[in-house]
Amino acid sequence: MTRRGSFRARASGALAGVLLAVLVAGCGSESTDVAAAPTPAPSSSAAAPAVRTPQAGSAPVRLLIPEIGVDSALMELGLQPDGSLEVPPTGFPAGWFTGAPAPGATGPAVMAGHVDWEGSPGVFYDLRLLEPADEITVTRTDGSSAVFSVVSVEQFDKDAFPTDAVYGDLDHPGLRLITCGGSFDPDERSYTDNIVVFADLVPA
């Protein structure tokens, strides 16, 4: 049997003083034979606020993180009819949540990606290894690139996802990369924590 990351959504509270529909997605295994596969790396996870329209012409198409060997195309992630966050259909590529600002626009751009898929590492397998000052480059549809510098890499209990810190308004362009971390609970088929990379745009 195979194992792969998945998302499960549930409602959360308010954001930046305004009542918003917030989704907190978990990560888990869809295998009925958890013990048969290797211990998985954490799969991607995100909490999504109400959809906002990105700036025209600035959509991201590629993500490069040299320090951990990531060179990935980017697919768009929206919301499913039931309000849950869409996820990439396989371990690659990573995805950009279109309800958040586009990378390089003011505010927090948000990307998510699996680190485990059918027993193999996914695009964000080594995300937790990033360190402050590591660079992340996002190539956009107009041919330009936005370069971000990692500020911090933090781990949070999944039940205490820092919605305001990840999705709250910023007065500058930021980037958040999200996946899962902590231990894997075979009974719940999910991971206990989230890994969030916080990064800021490097001035041109």
The 8 nearest C-alpha neighbors of each residue, nearest first, counted from 0:
[[1, 32, 30, 2, 35, 31, 36, 33],
 [2, 0, 117, 30, 118, 3, 36, 29],
 [1, 3, 117, 30, 28, 29, 118, 116],
 [2, 4, 116, 117, 28, 115, 29, 5],
 [3, 5, 42, 27, 28, 26, 116, 115],
 [6, 4, 26, 27, 3, 28, 7, 25],
 [5, 7, 25, 26, 24, 44, 8, 27],
 [6, 8, 24, 25, 5, 26, 9, 83],
 [9, 7, 24, 23, 83, 22, 6, 25],
 [8, 10, 22, 23, 11, 24, 7, 83],
 [9, 11, 22, 21, 23, 20, 8, 12],
 [10, 12, 21, 22, 9, 23, 20, 13],
 [13, 11, 21, 14, 18, 19, 10, 20],
 [14, 12, 18, 19, 17, 16, 15, 11],
 [13, 15, 16, 17, 163, 19, 18, 167],
 [16, 14, 17, 167, 163, 13, 168, 18],
 [15, 17, 14, 13, 18, 19, 167, 163],
 [18, 16, 14, 15, 13, 19, 12, 20],
 [17, 19, 13, 14, 16, 20, 12, 15],
 [20, 18, 13, 21, 49, 17, 14, 48],
 [19, 21, 49, 48, 22, 10, 18, 11],
 [22, 20, 48, 11, 47, 10, 19, 12],
 [21, 23, 46, 47, 10, 8, 9, 24],
 [24, 22, 46, 8, 9, 45, 21, 10],
 [23, 25, 8, 7, 6, 45, 44, 46],
 [24, 26, 7, 6, 44, 23, 27, 8],
 [27, 25, 189, 5, 6, 4, 42, 44],
 [189, 26, 28, 188, 4, 5, 190, 29],
 [29, 27, 188, 3, 2, 30, 4, 189],
 [28, 30, 2, 3, 31, 27, 188, 5],
 [29, 31, 2, 32, 28, 1, 33, 0],
 [30, 32, 33, 29, 0, 28, 1, 2],
 [31, 33, 30, 34, 35, 0, 36, 1],
 [34, 32, 35, 30, 31, 36, 185, 2],
 [33, 35, 36, 32, 37, 38, 185, 31],
 [36, 34, 33, 32, 37, 0, 1, 30],
 [35, 37, 34, 33, 118, 38, 1, 2],
 [38, 36, 39, 118, 35, 34, 33, 119],
 [37, 39, 36, 40, 183, 34, 118, 33],
 [40, 38, 37, 115, 41, 118, 183, 36],
 [39, 41, 115, 114, 124, 42, 38, 120],
 [42, 40, 179, 180, 114, 39, 115, 190],
 [43, 41, 113, 114, 4, 179, 115, 178],
 [178, 44, 42, 113, 112, 179, 111, 177],
 [45, 43, 178, 24, 25, 179, 26, 177],
 [46, 44, 24, 177, 23, 47, 111, 43],
 [45, 47, 23, 22, 24, 21, 162, 48],
 [46, 48, 22, 21, 45, 23, 49, 84],
 [49, 47, 21, 20, 50, 19, 22, 46],
 [48, 50, 20, 19, 51, 98, 21, 47],
 [49, 51, 98, 48, 99, 52, 97, 47],
 [50, 52, 98, 99, 53, 49, 100, 97],
 [51, 53, 98, 54, 50, 97, 100, 99],
 [54, 52, 100, 101, 55, 51, 97, 99],
 [53, 55, 57, 101, 56, 52, 100, 104],
 [56, 54, 57, 53, 58, 52, 101, 140],
 [57, 55, 58, 141, 140, 54, 139, 53],
 [56, 58, 55, 139, 54, 140, 101, 59],
 [57, 59, 139, 140, 101, 56, 60, 55],
 [60, 58, 139, 138, 61, 140, 137, 57],
 [59, 61, 73, 139, 138, 72, 140, 58],
 [62, 60, 72, 138, 73, 71, 137, 59],
 [63, 61, 137, 71, 70, 136, 72, 138],
 [62, 64, 70, 136, 69, 135, 65, 137],
 [63, 65, 69, 135, 66, 67, 68, 134],
 [66, 64, 68, 67, 63, 69, 134, 135],
 [67, 65, 64, 68, 133, 129, 134, 69],
 [68, 66, 65, 69, 64, 125, 126, 129],
 [67, 69, 65, 66, 64, 70, 63, 125],
 [70, 68, 64, 63, 67, 71, 65, 122],
 [71, 69, 63, 62, 68, 64, 72, 61],
 [72, 70, 62, 92, 61, 69, 73, 63],
 [71, 73, 61, 92, 60, 62, 74, 93],
 [74, 72, 60, 94, 61, 93, 92, 71],
 [73, 75, 94, 95, 76, 93, 72, 92],
 [74, 76, 95, 94, 96, 97, 77, 73],
 [77, 75, 96, 85, 95, 94, 97, 86],
 [76, 78, 85, 97, 96, 84, 75, 98],
 [77, 79, 84, 85, 82, 83, 80, 76],
 [78, 80, 82, 83, 81, 85, 84, 77],
 [81, 79, 82, 78, 83, 84, 85, 77],
 [80, 82, 79, 83, 78, 84, 8, 85],
 [83, 81, 79, 80, 78, 84, 22, 8],
 [84, 82, 8, 79, 78, 81, 85, 22],
 [85, 83, 78, 79, 77, 86, 82, 47],
 [84, 86, 76, 78, 77, 79, 83, 87],
 [85, 87, 88, 76, 84, 94, 6, 112],
 [86, 88, 89, 94, 93, 92, 112, 85],
 [87, 89, 86, 90, 91, 92, 85, 113],
 [90, 88, 91, 87, 116, 92, 113, 121],
 [89, 91, 121, 116, 113, 122, 92, 115],
 [92, 90, 89, 122, 93, 121, 87, 113],
 [91, 93, 71, 72, 73, 122, 90, 94],
 [92, 94, 112, 73, 91, 111, 122, 71],
 [95, 93, 74, 73, 111, 110, 75, 76],
 [94, 96, 110, 75, 76, 97, 109, 74],
 [95, 97, 76, 98, 109, 77, 99, 110],
 [98, 96, 99, 77, 76, 95, 75, 53],
 [97, 99, 50, 51, 96, 52, 77, 49],
 [98, 100, 97, 108, 51, 96, 109, 101],
 [101, 99, 108, 53, 106, 104, 107, 102],
 [100, 102, 53, 104, 108, 58, 57, 103],
 [103, 101, 108, 104, 100, 59, 174, 145],
 [102, 104, 172, 145, 101, 105, 200, 173],
 [105, 103, 172, 101, 102, 100, 106, 54],
 [104, 106, 172, 171, 170, 103, 169, 100],
 [105, 107, 169, 172, 168, 173, 171, 100],
 [106, 108, 173, 174, 100, 166, 172, 109],
 [109, 107, 174, 100, 102, 99, 101, 173],
 [110, 108, 175, 96, 174, 176, 95, 107],
 [111, 109, 95, 176, 94, 96, 175, 177],
 [112, 110, 177, 94, 176, 43, 93, 178],
 [111, 113, 93, 43, 123, 94, 122, 178],
 [114, 112, 43, 42, 90, 121, 115, 123],
 [113, 121, 115, 124, 123, 42, 120, 122],
 [116, 114, 120, 121, 42, 113, 40, 119],
 [115, 117, 3, 90, 119, 118, 121, 4],
 [116, 118, 2, 3, 1, 119, 115, 4],
 [117, 119, 116, 2, 36, 115, 37, 1],
 [118, 120, 116, 115, 117, 121, 39, 114],
 [121, 119, 115, 114, 124, 116, 122, 118],
 [122, 120, 114, 90, 115, 113, 124, 123],
 [121, 123, 91, 114, 124, 113, 90, 112],
 [124, 122, 114, 126, 125, 121, 112, 113],
 [123, 125, 114, 121, 120, 122, 126, 40],
 [126, 124, 127, 128, 123, 67, 129, 114],
 [125, 127, 123, 128, 124, 129, 67, 178],
 [126, 128, 125, 129, 194, 152, 124, 196],
 [129, 127, 126, 125, 130, 67, 152, 66],
 [130, 128, 127, 126, 133, 152, 131, 66],
 [129, 131, 133, 132, 128, 149, 152, 151],
 [130, 132, 149, 150, 151, 133, 129, 148],
 [133, 131, 149, 148, 134, 130, 150, 151],
 [134, 132, 149, 131, 148, 130, 129, 66],
 [135, 133, 148, 147, 132, 149, 64, 136],
 [134, 136, 64, 147, 146, 63, 148, 137],
 [137, 135, 146, 63, 145, 62, 147, 138],
 [136, 138, 62, 145, 144, 61, 59, 146],
 [139, 137, 144, 61, 59, 60, 143, 145],
 [140, 138, 59, 60, 142, 58, 141, 143],
 [139, 141, 142, 58, 57, 59, 60, 56],
 [140, 142, 139, 143, 56, 57, 58, 138],
 [143, 141, 140, 139, 138, 144, 57, 60],
 [144, 142, 139, 141, 138, 145, 140, 137],
 [145, 143, 138, 137, 139, 146, 136, 142],
 [144, 146, 137, 136, 103, 138, 147, 102],
 [147, 145, 136, 201, 135, 200, 137, 144],
 [146, 148, 200, 135, 199, 201, 134, 198],
 [147, 149, 134, 132, 198, 199, 133, 201],
 [150, 148, 198, 131, 132, 133, 151, 197],
 [151, 149, 131, 198, 197, 148, 132, 199],
 [150, 152, 197, 131, 149, 196, 153, 130],
 [153, 151, 196, 195, 197, 130, 127, 129],
 [154, 152, 195, 194, 151, 196, 155, 197],
 [153, 155, 194, 193, 195, 192, 156, 152],
 [156, 154, 193, 192, 157, 160, 194, 159],
 [155, 157, 192, 159, 158, 191, 193, 160],
 [156, 158, 192, 160, 159, 193, 191, 155],
 [157, 159, 156, 160, 192, 191, 155, 23],
 [160, 158, 156, 157, 161, 155, 162, 192],
 [159, 161, 157, 162, 158, 155, 156, 193],
 [162, 160, 164, 163, 159, 165, 155, 166],
 [163, 161, 165, 164, 160, 166, 46, 167],
 [162, 164, 167, 166, 165, 161, 14, 15],
 [165, 163, 161, 162, 167, 166, 168, 160],
 [164, 166, 162, 163, 167, 161, 175, 107],
 [167, 165, 163, 162, 164, 107, 168, 48],
 [168, 166, 163, 164, 165, 15, 169, 14],
 [167, 169, 106, 166, 170, 107, 15, 163],
 [168, 170, 106, 171, 167, 105, 107, 172],
 [169, 171, 105, 106, 168, 172, 173, 107],
 [170, 172, 105, 169, 106, 173, 104, 200],
 [173, 171, 105, 106, 103, 104, 200, 107],
 [174, 172, 199, 107, 198, 106, 200, 108],
 [173, 175, 108, 198, 107, 109, 197, 199],
 [176, 174, 109, 197, 196, 108, 110, 198],
 [177, 175, 110, 196, 195, 111, 109, 174],
 [178, 176, 195, 111, 194, 44, 45, 43],
 [43, 177, 179, 44, 194, 42, 193, 111],
 [180, 178, 193, 41, 42, 43, 194, 44],
 [181, 179, 192, 41, 193, 194, 190, 182],
 [180, 182, 192, 191, 190, 183, 179, 193],
 [183, 181, 190, 191, 184, 180, 192, 41],
 [182, 184, 190, 189, 185, 191, 181, 188],
 [183, 185, 187, 186, 189, 188, 190, 182],
 [186, 184, 188, 187, 183, 33, 189, 28],
 [185, 187, 188, 184, 189, 183, 33, 28],
 [186, 188, 189, 184, 185, 27, 190, 183],
 [189, 187, 27, 185, 28, 186, 184, 183],
 [27, 188, 190, 26, 187, 184, 183, 28],
 [191, 189, 183, 182, 192, 184, 26, 181],
 [190, 192, 181, 157, 182, 156, 183, 189],
 [193, 191, 156, 157, 180, 181, 155, 179],
 [192, 194, 179, 180, 155, 154, 157, 178],
 [193, 195, 154, 178, 179, 180, 153, 177],
 [196, 194, 177, 153, 176, 152, 193, 197],
 [195, 197, 152, 176, 175, 151, 198, 153],
 [198, 196, 175, 151, 150, 149, 174, 152],
 [197, 199, 149, 150, 174, 148, 173, 147],
 [200, 198, 173, 147, 148, 174, 172, 201],
 [201, 199, 147, 172, 173, 146, 202, 148],
 [200, 202, 147, 146, 148, 203, 199, 145],
 [203, 201, 200, 146, 147, 145, 199, 172],
 [202, 201, 146, 145, 200, 144, 147, 103]]
